[in-house]
């Protein structure tokens, strides 16, 4: 059983001054991870494409709104942001060597299922060859302590039975995106055995269907809701009855941080692939999530079924996070109702013109406090059950 307090991000000085590289830092999850690690005192470097949307969370995190028109991608003083493609192996190697990271979080990816149907070759090139380029660049790092490769809950061969997937289940993926992420799992395992057996540990983190403030991506549920409701129209849904494991974006990010800490401190006891998913009560249909979010955000639920032709998607998808609980002491801190309320509150504040950097920092602080309480209660209950 892990020492839960040892993995609490508020305990000790683990992250302060540590050199951390985040690929994909201009994306939704990457920008929130950057904000969190900044709060912990890490020395941050990033490598990513320019944000695909305006507005974008990265502009908020880097303080562009406060500083006026800052050059695209520029990071605040003391932080480094390189805007480039992970498929550019030479440019990536140079950025990795310049950053000389101790810990690497690899989030850069083509992350949309529908886009993977439109551009399968680009999806495989970014997700598979981009990951290979990163791992190859990491091989020569003298001070590297661990690498976390973020994949997806869609890496499993989904038979439609609805059983929560465990880390030992067969990998698969029918659509190009899911298949590419399963390939990344195999690629990481190959590099681990071939080149990192006596070097810094590599691990994969599997999560998906995250919600939270600051996402404006195309073909994602909450951004689609925000755009539709702001325009006064119903949200158009492709698969309203599909069941997914919804969680706030800060939940898996906290898991990634805990996994990295554990790998640095006691790598021999830490699994090399870990699911980070919500409790079963947060598995919900798409239409139920839309109804709850739109009622909270705009005061009026509303959706319509998109009758057009759409690529197939799995009807049910869920994860078991039992391994994360056993090995790391990780557990979700927010239920689905809270996650939706926090998300709606963020977008309402943005629409009202609030200082969103300060709002995001305050929401992160609230989450860290909630997370600490939830995991302390989990540890106490487990200790009591063994007494």
N, C-alpha and C positions, 0 to 999 in steps of 0.2 A: 504493500500500500504506500503511495507516495506521501511525502510531507507536503500537504496542501499549502501551508504558509510559505514554503520555500519557492513555490511557483507563482505566488501572488505578485503582480507587477508593482505593487506599492511597497513590497518588502525588499530592503537592501538597496544596492546600487548597481544591479546587474546591467541595466541598459545605459546608465550614465556614461557618456564618453565613448561608448562602443561604436565602431564604424559599421554602418548598416547600409547595404545596397538594396533598393527596391526596384525591380523592373516592373513596368506598367504603373508607375506611380501617378500618372496623370489620369488614370481611370477611377471609377467609382470606389472600388475596394482599396486600390492603391493609395488614393488621396486620404481616405480615412486612416489607413495604416500609417501613413506619413505623419498625420496629425497626432496620432497616439504615440508614436516613437519620439516625436518632437517633445511631447509632454513629459516623456520619460528621460529626456536628456541625451538621446542618441545623436551621433554625428552622421548626417544623412546624405546619401547620394542616390540619384534616380536615373533610370534609362527607360525611355518610352517614346511612343509617337506623340505628336501634339494631340490635345484633347479633341475628340471628334464632334463635340457639340459646344454651342454657346447658348446659355450659360453653362459653366462646368464647375464641379467641386474643386478641381485643382486651382482655378483662379481664386477661389475663396481661401483655400488652405495656404496658398503662397502670398496672400494678402494683396493681390493685384488691385482689388477694389479700393483699398486704403491708400495705395501708392500711386494711383492714377494709371495711365496706360503703360504697363510694363511689357517688355518684349515677350512674345509667346513662349511659354515653357520656363522662363527664368525663375530661379528659386531665390528665396530671401538670402541675405548675407549669412555666410557660414554653412550654407547648404548648396548642393550641386545638382543640377538637373540637365541631363543630356537628352535632347530631342532627336531620336533616330530610331531606325527599324532593327528589331532583334535579328532579322534575316541578314543584316550586314555584319558578318562575322568579324571582319577586321575592325570596324568601328566599335563593335561591342567589346572585343578583346581590349582595345585601347582604353575604353571607359572603365572596364572592370579593373584593369591594372592600375589606372590612375586613382580609383577609389580605394583600392587595397582593402576590401571589406573583411570584417571578421564574421559577419552573418549576412547571408543573402536570402531575400524573399523574392521568388520568381513568380510574378503575377501577369506579366505581359502575355497577351493571348488574343486570338480572334475568338470572342466569347459568345457569339450568337448562333443559334441553331439554324435560323432561316438564312443568315448570311453564308453559312457553310454549304447550303444547297446552291446558292448563287455562285459561290467561288470556292469549290472544294480544294483546288490545288493551292490557293492562297491560304486557306485554313490549315491544311497539313504543313505547308511550308513555315507558317508563323508558329504554330503550336509545337510541331515536332522538331523541325530543323532549327527553329529559334531556341528551343530548350537545349538541343544538342550543342549549339554554338555557345550558349551560356555555360553549360557544364564544362565544355572544352576550355573556355576562358578561365574557369575557376580552378582547373587542374594545377596551374602553376602558382597559385597564391600561397605565399608563405605563412600568412597569419589567419587563414580561413579557419573558422571553428564549426560552422554548419551551414547547410543549404536547405531551404524549405521550398519545394516545388508545389505550387498550388494547381490542382487539377479540377475535379468536378465530381458531383454526385452521380453524373451520367456515365462514369467509366465502367459501370457494371453491365453485364449481359442481362438485359431486363426481359424476363419471361412473362411479365404482366400479372404475376401472382399477388403482388402487393406486399410481400414479405419484406421487412426492413433489411437492406443489404448490409452485410458485415465485410470487414476488410479482406477476409480470405475467400470471398465469393469470386466467381469467374469474371474476368474482365471482358468487355465487349463494346457494344455501341453500334447502332445501325446507321444513324445519320453521320455525315462527315465530322461534325463537331465532336460528338460523343466518341466516335472512333479515334479521332486525333488525340483526345485526352487519354483514352486507354493506351494508345501508342506511347504517350509521354510517360505513363506509369512503367511500361516495359523498358523504355529508353533509360529512365532513371535507374531502374534495377540493374540494367546492363552496365551503366557507368559506375554504379556503386561497386559491383563485383569486379569489374575490369580495372578501374583506375582509382577508386576511393576506399578500397578495403582497409588500408592502413592510414587513411587520411581523414579529413573532416567528414563527419556523417552527413548523408543525404537522406531526406525523408519527403514523402508526399503527403499533402493535406487535401482531403476530399470534402467539399461542401458545395452548396448551390442554392439557388432561389433566395438570394438575400434581398432584403428591402431596407430602406432607410433614406434619409434626406440626402439630396445632392446628386441623384441619378437622373440624367436626362437622355439616356441612351435610347436609340430606336429599338422597337420590338421587345421592350421589357414592360412588364405589367404596370408597375406603379408609375413610371414616366408616362405611359400611354394614358393612364387614368388622369394624371395631373393635366396633361395637354387637353384631353377631351372635356374634362369638367371645367377647365378655365374657359373653354370655347362654348360652354353651355350645351354640350351634346353628350349622348350616352357613350359609354366605353364599348368599343367593338371587340368581341372576344372570339378567338379561333376555336378554342377548346375549353368551354366554360366548365365542363364537368371533370376535367383532369385534376388529379390530386397531387399536391406537391408538399415537401417539408419546408414551410416558410420560416425564416428567422431574420432577426435584425442583423445588419451587416457587421455590427460590433461583436456579435457572438463568435463567429468563426475567427475573426481577427484576433480576439483574445486567445483562442485556441492555438493559432499560429505562433503567437508570442510565447505561450506556455510550452509548446512543442520545442521551439528553439532553445529556450532556457534549459529544458530537460536534456536535450541532446548535448549541450555544452557541459552540463554538470555531471551527467551520469548516462552517457550514450549507450552503454551496454544493456541498460534496463529499459530502453525506450523503443517502442515499435517504429518501423520505418514507413508505415502507411497508416493514417488515422482519419476516421470520419469525424466531422463536426456538424451535427444536425440537431434540430430542435426536439423537444419532447413530443410524444405521440399526439398530444392534444393540439399541437400546432400543425399537424398534417391537415390540409384543408383543400377544398376545391377552389379553382380559380374564381368562379363566380361569387363564392362566399367572401373571399378576400376583397374582391372589388366592391361588393355591397358594403362591407364594413369600412373599408378605407374611404369610399366616396361619401358615406354618411358622416364620417368624422371630418373629412377635409372640406366638403362643400355643403353638408347638411342634407344631401339628397342622393340616395343611391340610384344607379341607373346603368344598365348595360344592354347590349343587343348582340345577337349571335351573327358573326361574320359568315355569310353563306358561301363565300368564295372557296376556291380550291386551295388547300394548304398542305404543306409537307406533313407526313405522319409524325406524331409524337407519342411517347408512352403515356398510357392512361393514368397509371399509378407509379409513383416513385417515392421511396422513403429510405431513410438511413438508420442504422443502429449506431449510437455513439457510446455503447457500453465500454469499448476499449479506451476511448478518451477519458471516461470517468475512472476506470481502473488504473490506467497508467499515468495519467496526468492530474487527476482530480478535477478535470474540467466538467462543467455542466452548464446548460443554458440558464441565464439570469432573467430573461424576459419571456412571457408567454405571448401568444399571437396577438391578443388584444392590446397588450402593452406595446408590442413592436409596431403595430399599425398606428396606435395613438402617437408614439414618438415620431414616426415617419410623417404622419399628417401634420403634426405640430411644426416640424421642420419646414415643410413646404408652405404652411400658412405664414410662418415668420418671414420666409423669403419673399413671399408675395406682398407682405406688409412693409418691406424695405428695411428690416432689422439688420443689425451688424451680424452677418452670418458666420464670420470667423469666431466671434465671441460666443454666439449661440451654439455653434458646433463644439467648441471647447467645453462649454458648460454641459452640453448633453453627454459628451465623452466622460467628463468627471462624474456625472450622475451614474452613467453606466458602470464605471469602474467601482463605485461604491456599492451598487446593487450586485455586481458580480462577486465582489469580495464577500458580501453577506451570504449570498446563495451558496458559494462554495465552502464557506466556513460552516454553514448549517449542514451541508452534505457531509463534510468531514466529521462533524460532531455526531451525526446520526449513525455513520458507519462505525465510529469508535464505540458508541454506545451499544450497537448491536453485537460487537465483539466482546463486550465486557461480561 
